[in-house]
Amino acid sequence: MALYASARSLSLVIVSVVAFLIGGRSWMEAVAWCMIIVQACDAAIGFTIKNRLKTFGPAATALLNLFALVWFLS
């Protein structure tokens, strides 16, 4: 399970870096939304299994990504 999550996260990081390097604003926005959705789903799973660490960690990351996206778009 950890390898699956790592592969998913690593692929999002690679796509984010590539989008940042080429300066694709729409690509960066799309990747940010993907990261927010993934982290929100992880938080929902953590809530479902009643694990506070797996709920609040991803939820905080999703919120930080959302704030960064709003800042980026303004």
Residue pairs with C-beta under 8 A, 6 or more apart in sequence:
8 38
9 38
12 31
12 34
12 35
12 38
15 27
15 31
16 28
16 31
16 35
18 27
19 27
19 28
19 30
19 31
20 28
28 72
29 69
29 72
29 73
32 65
32 68
32 69
32 72
33 69
35 62
35 65
36 62
36 65
36 66
36 69
39 58
39 59
39 61
39 62
39 65
40 58
40 59
40 62
42 54
42 58
43 54
43 55
43 56
43 57
43 58
43 59
43 62
45 54
46 52
46 53
46 54
46 55
46 56
46 57
46 58
46 59
47 55
